[in-house]
Amino acid sequence: MPRSHSSLQRLYVTPDLYQGGALTLEKDQSLYLAAVLRKSVGDEVVLFNGRDGAWLCRLTGDSKKSVSLEVVEQIAPQTPQSDLWYGFAPLKNERLDYVIQKAVEMGAGTIQPVMTQYTQVHRLKSERLAANAIEAAEQCEVLSVPVIAPEIALDRLLDGWTEAHGDRKLIFADEGEASSSPVETLTALRGQRVGLLVGPEGGFSDEERGKLRALPFVVPISLGPRILRADTAAVAALAVTQAIIGDWR
């Protein structure tokens, strides 16, 4: 019976991973393994880097400043990067972290903050967004960590969409759309490259909605009859899109 590695600690690293290789973790990760989790020589963890799959590794040194490991064997092949682009209007603090984490869990390949008229947060720390994406990937056994694209104004995004994204359709969670099921609309997009855009608390302005709905590559959908918080709408939109269109490879 194959051995299960699901209970082992998973960590994202940047060096190449290959059988027989050796590496030393950075200070923060070393401290986490040796001091917080109390891992010692001989203990095993799972490492991944977004390129080489998941690898079983064994501690060969347990210094709190520099844990060293040997790369034992690959336990999962690398998954391809998802093609889904996900844009969202940044929220405050923990809710922003939540949106990033859920986008990773739901399979987004590129995550991009989009600044709208009603966006609540205008100063973002890209390092925090990336750290949240990595943490979510570690916890959910995601091997391809999404790209965190630089924040962009909605008008600039839309004006440059075709040049940047080609024939990709942009699914637009429109709070002003008449309540209906999105199944038929999303089913028609199967096999096509898609992006998903979710707005801020308070929704998009009338001007923004008008511009979005006038563009030929934009596909508005309803998320049902209820008024949803922005973070709830993000999860609902990602879930229904993935369920109907499928995994984005």
The 8 nearest C-alpha neighbors of each residue, nearest first, counted from 0:
[[1, 2, 3, 4, 74, 5, 75, 6],
 [2, 0, 3, 4, 74, 5, 75, 73],
 [1, 3, 0, 4, 5, 74, 6, 55],
 [4, 2, 5, 1, 6, 7, 0, 74],
 [3, 5, 6, 7, 2, 45, 74, 55],
 [6, 4, 7, 3, 8, 140, 9, 45],
 [5, 7, 4, 8, 3, 9, 44, 45],
 [8, 6, 44, 4, 5, 9, 45, 43],
 [7, 9, 44, 45, 6, 10, 43, 5],
 [10, 8, 45, 137, 46, 44, 7, 11],
 [11, 9, 46, 137, 45, 12, 47, 8],
 [10, 12, 47, 48, 46, 137, 133, 9],
 [13, 11, 48, 14, 47, 10, 46, 24],
 [12, 14, 48, 15, 11, 47, 49, 16],
 [15, 13, 12, 16, 48, 22, 47, 23],
 [14, 16, 17, 13, 51, 48, 50, 12],
 [17, 15, 51, 14, 20, 70, 18, 54],
 [18, 16, 20, 19, 70, 15, 51, 72],
 [17, 19, 70, 20, 72, 71, 16, 73],
 [20, 18, 70, 71, 17, 69, 21, 72],
 [19, 21, 70, 17, 18, 69, 16, 22],
 [22, 20, 69, 68, 70, 19, 23, 67],
 [23, 21, 68, 67, 24, 69, 20, 14],
 [22, 24, 67, 66, 65, 68, 25, 21],
 [25, 23, 66, 29, 65, 28, 67, 26],
 [24, 26, 28, 27, 29, 65, 23, 64],
 [25, 27, 29, 64, 28, 65, 30, 24],
 [28, 26, 30, 29, 25, 31, 64, 24],
 [29, 27, 31, 30, 26, 25, 24, 32],
 [30, 28, 66, 26, 32, 65, 31, 63],
 [29, 31, 63, 27, 34, 33, 28, 32],
 [30, 32, 35, 28, 29, 34, 33, 27],
 [33, 31, 36, 29, 38, 30, 35, 34],
 [32, 34, 37, 38, 63, 30, 31, 61],
 [35, 33, 37, 30, 31, 36, 32, 63],
 [34, 36, 31, 37, 32, 33, 30, 38],
 [35, 37, 32, 38, 34, 33, 31, 30],
 [38, 36, 33, 34, 35, 32, 39, 31],
 [37, 39, 33, 32, 36, 42, 61, 40],
 [38, 40, 61, 42, 41, 37, 33, 58],
 [41, 39, 58, 59, 60, 42, 61, 38],
 [40, 42, 58, 57, 39, 59, 43, 38],
 [43, 41, 58, 40, 57, 39, 38, 44],
 [42, 44, 57, 56, 58, 41, 55, 7],
 [43, 45, 8, 7, 56, 55, 9, 57],
 [44, 46, 9, 55, 54, 56, 8, 10],
 [45, 47, 10, 54, 9, 53, 11, 44],
 [48, 46, 53, 11, 52, 49, 12, 54],
 [49, 47, 12, 13, 50, 11, 51, 46],
 [48, 50, 143, 142, 47, 144, 51, 52],
 [51, 49, 48, 52, 77, 143, 47, 15],
 [50, 52, 77, 16, 49, 48, 53, 47],
 [77, 51, 53, 76, 75, 47, 50, 142],
 [54, 52, 47, 75, 74, 46, 73, 45],
 [55, 53, 73, 46, 74, 45, 72, 56],
 [54, 56, 45, 72, 71, 44, 73, 70],
 [57, 55, 70, 71, 44, 69, 43, 45],
 [58, 56, 43, 68, 69, 42, 41, 59],
 [59, 57, 68, 40, 41, 60, 42, 67],
 [58, 60, 68, 40, 67, 57, 41, 69],
 [59, 61, 67, 66, 40, 58, 62, 68],
 [62, 60, 66, 39, 40, 33, 63, 67],
 [63, 61, 65, 66, 64, 60, 33, 29],
 [62, 64, 30, 33, 29, 65, 61, 34],
 [63, 65, 26, 62, 29, 30, 66, 25],
 [66, 64, 62, 29, 63, 24, 26, 23],
 [65, 67, 61, 29, 62, 60, 24, 23],
 [68, 66, 23, 60, 59, 22, 58, 65],
 [69, 67, 58, 59, 57, 22, 21, 56],
 [68, 70, 21, 57, 56, 20, 71, 58],
 [69, 71, 56, 20, 19, 18, 21, 72],
 [70, 72, 56, 55, 18, 69, 19, 57],
 [73, 71, 55, 18, 54, 70, 74, 56],
 [72, 74, 54, 75, 53, 55, 52, 76],
 [73, 75, 54, 53, 72, 55, 76, 52],
 [76, 74, 53, 52, 73, 77, 54, 78],
 [77, 75, 52, 78, 53, 74, 51, 73],
 [52, 76, 78, 51, 50, 142, 79, 75],
 [77, 79, 142, 76, 143, 80, 52, 49],
 [80, 78, 81, 248, 77, 143, 142, 50],
 [79, 81, 143, 108, 82, 78, 248, 145],
 [80, 82, 108, 248, 247, 83, 107, 79],
 [81, 83, 247, 108, 248, 80, 84, 192],
 [84, 82, 107, 108, 81, 194, 247, 193],
 [85, 83, 194, 109, 108, 110, 107, 195],
 [84, 86, 195, 110, 194, 109, 196, 107],
 [87, 85, 196, 111, 112, 110, 113, 195],
 [86, 88, 197, 112, 113, 196, 198, 89],
 [87, 89, 113, 199, 198, 112, 114, 118],
 [90, 88, 120, 112, 87, 95, 118, 119],
 [91, 89, 95, 120, 119, 94, 88, 92],
 [90, 92, 95, 94, 120, 93, 89, 119],
 [91, 93, 95, 94, 96, 90, 97, 120],
 [94, 92, 96, 95, 97, 91, 90, 98],
 [95, 93, 97, 96, 92, 91, 90, 98],
 [94, 96, 90, 98, 93, 97, 92, 91],
 [97, 95, 93, 99, 94, 98, 100, 131],
 [96, 98, 94, 100, 95, 99, 101, 93],
 [97, 99, 95, 101, 100, 96, 230, 102],
 [100, 98, 102, 96, 97, 101, 132, 103],
 [101, 99, 97, 135, 103, 98, 102, 132],
 [100, 102, 104, 98, 103, 99, 105, 97],
 [101, 103, 105, 99, 104, 100, 107, 98],
 [104, 102, 100, 101, 106, 105, 107, 132],
 [103, 105, 101, 102, 106, 100, 139, 135],
 [106, 104, 102, 103, 101, 107, 237, 238],
 [105, 107, 103, 104, 108, 102, 81, 246],
 [108, 106, 83, 102, 103, 109, 105, 81],
 [109, 107, 81, 145, 83, 82, 84, 80],
 [110, 108, 146, 84, 145, 107, 147, 85],
 [109, 111, 85, 147, 86, 148, 146, 84],
 [110, 112, 148, 86, 150, 147, 113, 149],
 [111, 113, 150, 87, 86, 88, 89, 151],
 [114, 112, 88, 151, 87, 152, 150, 153],
 [113, 115, 152, 153, 88, 118, 151, 112],
 [116, 114, 118, 117, 153, 113, 152, 88],
 [115, 117, 118, 204, 114, 203, 207, 153],
 [118, 116, 115, 119, 199, 201, 203, 202],
 [117, 119, 115, 199, 116, 88, 120, 114],
 [120, 118, 90, 117, 121, 89, 91, 199],
 [121, 119, 89, 118, 122, 90, 91, 123],
 [122, 120, 123, 119, 118, 114, 89, 90],
 [123, 121, 120, 124, 89, 125, 150, 119],
 [122, 124, 125, 121, 120, 128, 127, 150],
 [123, 125, 126, 127, 128, 122, 129, 121],
 [124, 126, 128, 127, 123, 129, 147, 149],
 [127, 125, 129, 124, 128, 130, 131, 123],
 [128, 126, 130, 124, 125, 129, 131, 123],
 [127, 129, 125, 131, 130, 126, 132, 124],
 [128, 130, 132, 126, 127, 131, 125, 133],
 [131, 129, 127, 133, 132, 128, 126, 134],
 [132, 130, 134, 128, 129, 133, 135, 127],
 [131, 133, 129, 135, 130, 134, 100, 99],
 [132, 134, 136, 130, 135, 131, 137, 129],
 [135, 133, 131, 137, 136, 132, 130, 138],
 [134, 136, 138, 100, 132, 137, 133, 139],
 [135, 137, 141, 133, 139, 134, 138, 140],
 [138, 136, 134, 135, 9, 140, 139, 10],
 [137, 139, 135, 136, 140, 134, 9, 141],
 [138, 140, 136, 141, 137, 135, 104, 134],
 [141, 139, 137, 136, 138, 142, 9, 135],
 [140, 142, 136, 139, 143, 137, 144, 104],
 [141, 143, 49, 140, 144, 78, 52, 77],
 [144, 142, 49, 80, 141, 145, 78, 79],
 [143, 145, 49, 142, 136, 133, 146, 132],
 [146, 144, 108, 109, 143, 147, 107, 110],
 [145, 147, 109, 148, 110, 108, 144, 129],
 [148, 146, 110, 111, 109, 145, 129, 149],
 [147, 149, 111, 146, 110, 150, 109, 112],
 [150, 148, 111, 151, 147, 112, 125, 110],
 [149, 151, 112, 113, 111, 148, 152, 114],
 [152, 150, 113, 114, 156, 153, 149, 112],
 [151, 153, 114, 155, 154, 113, 156, 115],
 [152, 154, 156, 155, 115, 114, 113, 157],
 [155, 153, 157, 156, 152, 158, 207, 115],
 [154, 156, 158, 152, 153, 157, 159, 151],
 [157, 155, 153, 154, 159, 158, 160, 152],
 [156, 158, 160, 154, 159, 155, 153, 211],
 [157, 159, 155, 156, 160, 154, 161, 153],
 [160, 158, 157, 156, 162, 161, 163, 155],
 [161, 159, 157, 163, 162, 164, 156, 158],
 [162, 160, 165, 164, 163, 159, 166, 167],
 [161, 163, 159, 160, 165, 164, 158, 166],
 [162, 164, 160, 161, 159, 165, 156, 167],
 [165, 163, 161, 160, 167, 162, 166, 159],
 [164, 166, 161, 167, 162, 163, 160, 168],
 [165, 167, 164, 168, 161, 192, 216, 191],
 [168, 166, 192, 193, 165, 164, 169, 194],
 [167, 169, 193, 216, 217, 194, 192, 166],
 [170, 168, 194, 217, 195, 193, 218, 216],
 [171, 169, 195, 218, 219, 194, 217, 196],
 [170, 172, 219, 196, 173, 218, 195, 220],
 [173, 171, 220, 197, 219, 221, 196, 174],
 [174, 172, 175, 176, 171, 219, 220, 221],
 [173, 175, 176, 172, 221, 202, 222, 226],
 [174, 176, 173, 177, 221, 208, 178, 202],
 [177, 175, 173, 221, 174, 178, 220, 219],
 [178, 176, 179, 175, 221, 224, 174, 223],
 [179, 177, 223, 224, 221, 176, 180, 222],
 [180, 178, 221, 223, 177, 181, 222, 224],
 [179, 181, 182, 223, 221, 178, 222, 183],
 [182, 180, 184, 220, 183, 185, 221, 179],
 [181, 183, 185, 180, 184, 186, 243, 239],
 [182, 184, 186, 185, 181, 187, 180, 188],
 [185, 183, 181, 187, 186, 182, 188, 220],
 [184, 186, 188, 187, 182, 183, 181, 243],
 [185, 187, 183, 188, 189, 184, 182, 243],
 [186, 188, 185, 184, 189, 183, 190, 182],
 [189, 187, 185, 186, 191, 190, 244, 184],
 [190, 188, 244, 191, 186, 187, 185, 245],
 [189, 191, 188, 192, 244, 187, 245, 193],
 [192, 190, 189, 188, 193, 167, 168, 166],
 [193, 191, 167, 168, 190, 194, 82, 166],
 [194, 192, 168, 167, 169, 83, 191, 195],
 [193, 195, 84, 169, 83, 85, 170, 168],
 [194, 196, 170, 85, 169, 171, 86, 84],
 [195, 197, 86, 171, 87, 85, 170, 172],
 [198, 196, 87, 172, 233, 86, 171, 195],
 [197, 199, 88, 202, 87, 203, 196, 229],
 [200, 198, 88, 202, 118, 229, 201, 117],
 [199, 201, 202, 229, 228, 198, 117, 118],
 [202, 200, 199, 117, 203, 198, 204, 229],
 [201, 203, 199, 200, 198, 204, 174, 117],
 [202, 204, 207, 198, 208, 205, 201, 117],
 [203, 205, 207, 206, 208, 202, 116, 117],
 [206, 204, 208, 207, 209, 203, 210, 202],
 [205, 207, 209, 204, 208, 210, 203, 211],
 [208, 206, 204, 210, 209, 205, 203, 211],
 [209, 207, 205, 211, 210, 206, 203, 212],
 [208, 210, 206, 212, 207, 211, 205, 213],
 [211, 209, 207, 213, 208, 212, 206, 214],
 [212, 210, 208, 213, 209, 214, 207, 217],
 [211, 213, 209, 210, 214, 208, 217, 219],
 [212, 214, 210, 211, 209, 215, 217, 208],
 [213, 215, 212, 217, 211, 216, 210, 157],
 [216, 214, 217, 213, 212, 218, 168, 211],
 [215, 217, 168, 214, 169, 218, 167, 166],
 [218, 216, 169, 214, 215, 170, 168, 211],
 [217, 219, 170, 171, 169, 220, 216, 168],
 [220, 218, 171, 173, 170, 172, 217, 221],
 [221, 219, 172, 181, 173, 171, 218, 222],
 [220, 222, 176, 223, 178, 179, 173, 181],
 [223, 221, 220, 172, 236, 181, 224, 178],
 [222, 224, 178, 221, 225, 179, 180, 226],
 [225, 223, 178, 226, 222, 179, 221, 177],
 [226, 224, 223, 227, 222, 178, 174, 228],
 [225, 227, 224, 228, 174, 223, 232, 222],
 [228, 226, 232, 231, 225, 229, 230, 222],
 [227, 229, 231, 230, 232, 200, 226, 199],
 [228, 230, 232, 200, 231, 199, 233, 227],
 [231, 229, 233, 232, 228, 98, 234, 94],
 [230, 232, 228, 234, 233, 229, 227, 235],
 [233, 231, 235, 229, 230, 234, 227, 236],
 [232, 234, 230, 236, 231, 235, 197, 237],
 [233, 235, 237, 231, 232, 236, 238, 230],
 [236, 234, 232, 238, 233, 237, 239, 231],
 [237, 235, 233, 239, 238, 234, 232, 240],
 [238, 236, 234, 240, 235, 239, 241, 233],
 [239, 237, 235, 241, 236, 240, 234, 242],
 [238, 240, 242, 236, 241, 237, 235, 243],
 [241, 239, 237, 243, 238, 242, 244, 236],
 [240, 242, 245, 238, 244, 239, 243, 237],
 [243, 241, 239, 240, 245, 238, 244, 246],
 [244, 242, 240, 241, 245, 186, 239, 185],
 [245, 243, 189, 241, 240, 242, 186, 185],
 [246, 244, 241, 242, 243, 247, 240, 189],
 [247, 245, 241, 248, 244, 106, 81, 242],
 [246, 248, 81, 82, 83, 245, 106, 241],
 [247, 81, 82, 246, 79, 80, 83, 78]]
